C-alpha cells in the first residue's frame, strides 16, 4: 500500500486505461448485442436432431451409398439418415401446369423421423396430406392414385419440349399419416415409401439429402464429413450446419473486433505493469535482501507484489463495469432498444483482468526470488 502511495503514477495510468477500454467495450458490446438480437431470426431448424445436412447433387444411388458408408465411418459421426426426394404429378395431366407432389424414399427408421407412422416395414408406403400455406400449390395425393414420375425436357422459354411417362400407383392400402418437420424445418408431405415399395433408381430425377448426427466432443466432425462426402461423390457436395437462429454476420464481426481491441489494450497495460514492477523490484534490491535477512517471509513479499498489481486492476475493472453499464444504458435508450447488460462481455473482460493479475505476478516472481538472495547485501 505504501508503495502505491509513493509511486501512484503507473497505477493511475493502469486504472485509467482499463476503465476507458473496458467500459467502452462493455457499452458498445451491449449496444451491438441488442441490435443483433433484434436482427436475428429463427430458422426453424432443429440442431438437436441433426447437426449437419449433406446435399448430394446426383441421382446415382451408388454414390449415395458410398457417401453414406464413408460418413458413417468418419470420426465424430454418430448416425446418418438418408432421404431421397423426388416429385410426381397425377398421371394424365399436362406436366407443364399440373401441381406436383413430393415423394420421399427412405428406410423405416428415417421415415419415422419424418412422419407419425403407426408401424413400418420395408415394402410399406404412406400418404401425408399437405397442410398449411403450401397445400394449395401441391397435388393432393390419395391411396390408389396413379402418379407420373416421367422425365420432362423443357425448351429455352420454359415450355415442355418432350415428356417420357413413368407411371407408379400409390398402394390402395397406403395409410394416411401426419407429416412431421425434418431437422431442416421443412414439413414432409406427399408420398413416403420404403425402398421395397418404390425403387428410387428407376426415378429419372432425384435429390439425396443426408442428416448427420455428430459427437460434440469432436470439433472437426464437419470437416471429416465434408471430406468423406467429397471423396465418395466429388465436388458436387454441399454440407451445411444446422442452427436454430440466424444472426447478422456483420454485427458478429463488429462484436469480435470490440473484444479483440479490449483484449489488446489489456495486454498492453499488463506489459506496462510488468515493466514497472520489475523496475521497482530492482530499485528495492537492497531493501528486499535486508527484509529477508531480518526474517520476513518470502511469501509475504510475493503477496505484496500480487496486491500491487491487483489493486489497480480490480479498481479499474470495478469502475469500468459501472461506467460501461451506465454508458450502455444511455446508448440503448438513444437507439430505442430494450435495456440490458451484455453479461458475456462483462464476464469475459473481468476474467481477462483476473488473468492479467496472475500473469504479471507470475512473471515478476523469478526476479523477486533472485533479488532476495543474501548477496544483495553487499556494497562497495
Helices and strands as residue ranges (DSSP letters): H 2-6, H 9-39, E 41-42, E 52-56, H 61-72, E 77-90, E 100-105, H 108-114, E 115-116, E 125-128, G 132-136, E 146-148, E 151-154, E 160-164, E 167-169, E 175-179, E 190-193, G 200-202, E 207-214, H 221-233, E 237-241, E 245-246, H 249-283, H 285-293, H 298-334, H 343-371, G 374-377
